[in-house]
């Protein structure tokens, strides 16, 4: 009689990397984990490994497999096999769905990029309160014109796999929301380009076509991100297990913890340590593989990598 499958570990190769049976076996051996079978989701790129035997402490299992996989530049997401396909995706924007921190780009317009970027980094690491850091940074940007902000959209690059993640989940009936501590001037065009159903973000106060240096209340920060996930979950009648969240900074921690699967993407150490899963090497399609999607199920896209222009999103999209 076969043993029950308690967990599935999804291994995904980093960008430009490769995955084979030997790499899987070595990672499992290093972690001291026995498998009950494997299933290739994308040859040479992603595979599910099924784990049976005694039910283990999940946090300990995740840490040991992560440590072993990282030696080979592999990501691994470990979870129970039931309910992997999510019906709600809530995603952070800056440094998660796009490659930039938009407030730092704004600061570049007034020659304060390095100063503001240092505050951003401290906030994302959880060293200062997000709301206080946001108000401090925006206070330095008084006088920036709206037409200057529009020129910044050409700098925005989508994270590889972002569009494929969102549009594949949408094709399978999931609701998708971009929930950002950034600003509507960026989130609205980015959400439209990637394909999100909706977006929530902060609003800059504007007078005479210029920033006043203030953010309109309420400020969307750590607590508000979690509240958005809870509100959407309730609105669509979903269980916690049916939700997926992804982010990289300290203001995403509550949102990640509240989701059925909270994923830290190229995240700050504090966030990576607290999340249910972490993706350090692969692109955002790793979140599709984690849900059991096969490569042939992905919705292909050939649109621009930039919010303004371009030719192709790059690896995996």
Buried (B, 14 or more C-beta within 10 A) or exposed (E): EEEEBBBBBBBBBBBEBEBEEEBBEBBBEBBEBEBBEBEBBBEEBBBBBBBBBEEBEBEEBBBBBBEBBBEBBBBBBBBEBEBBBBBBBBBBBBBBBBBBBBBBBBBBBBEBBEBBBEBBBEBBBBEBBBBEBBBEBBEBBBEBBEEBBEEBBEBBBBBBBBBBBBBBBBEBEBBBBBBBBBBBBBBBBBBEBBBBBEBBBBBBBBEEEBBBBBBEEEBBBBBBBBBBBBEBBEEEEBEBBBBBBBBBBBBBBBBBBBBBBBBBBBBBEBBBEBBBBBBBBBBBBBBBBBBBBBBEEBBEBEBBBBBBEBEEBBEBB
